[in-house]
Amino acid sequence: MKGMKYVYGPVPSRRFGISLGISPIPKKTCNYSCIYCQLGRTNRMTNTRQMFCAVKEIMDEFDEILKKNIKFDMEFFKLMDLKLPRLYVRWVTLKKKTLVLKRKVKLIL
């Protein structure tokens, strides 16, 4: 999806069908540099929890996708920030907002 900073996809998956993903952290920003990472080498290493973007910005993007009627399996979407410790300061707030928006959706964490 062109023009999207935080929402990506639709991504085909054997396990989850066609799903969308949400990532509040800029690409290649991580607290690890795993050799098996699908994004390649980490350019920006950090362990500092930050407010990379406002939750509202992410939810606005997600609402835009829903308005465009882009086909994806509404049962799943993936909320990314699997780094430990979580780098996005507002991760819990984002998780709650997505759950409210998608009560019928199974959230992949």
Residue pairs with C-beta under 8 A, 6 or more apart in sequence:
1 7
1 8
1 9
1 65
1 70
4 61
4 64
4 65
5 53
5 57
5 61
6 22
6 23
6 24
6 53
6 57
6 58
6 61
7 20
7 21
7 22
7 58
7 61
7 62
7 65
8 20
8 21
8 22
8 23
9 18
9 19
9 20
9 21
9 72
9 77
10 18
10 19
10 20
10 70
10 71
10 72
11 18
11 19
11 20
11 21
11 78
12 18
13 19
16 73
16 75
16 76
16 78
16 108
17 72
17 73
17 75
17 76
18 71
18 72
18 73
19 72
19 73
19 76
19 77
19 78
19 108
20 62
20 65
20 70
20 72
20 77
20 78
21 77
21 78
21 79
21 80
22 58
22 62
22 77
22 78
22 79
22 80
22 94
22 98
23 80
23 81
24 52
24 53
24 55
24 58
24 80
24 81
24 88
24 90
24 91
24 94
25 52
25 80
25 81
25 83
25 87
25 88
26 44
26 52
27 39
28 39
28 40
28 41
28 42
28 43
28 44
29 42
29 43
29 44
29 46
29 52
29 87
30 37
30 42
30 44
30 45
30 46
30 83
30 87
31 45
31 46
31 47
31 83
31 84
31 85
31 87
32 42
32 83
33 41
33 42
33 45
46 87
47 85
47 87
48 87
49 85
49 86
49 87
49 88
49 89
50 87
50 88
50 89
51 88
51 89
51 90
52 87
52 88
54 90
55 90
55 93
55 94
55 97
58 94
59 94
59 97
59 98
59 101
62 98
62 101
74 102
74 104
74 105
75 104
75 105
75 106
76 105
76 106
76 107
76 108
77 98
77 102
77 105
77 107
77 108
78 108
79 94
79 95
79 98
79 107
79 108
79 109
81 87
81 88
81 91
88 94
95 107
95 109
98 107
99 107
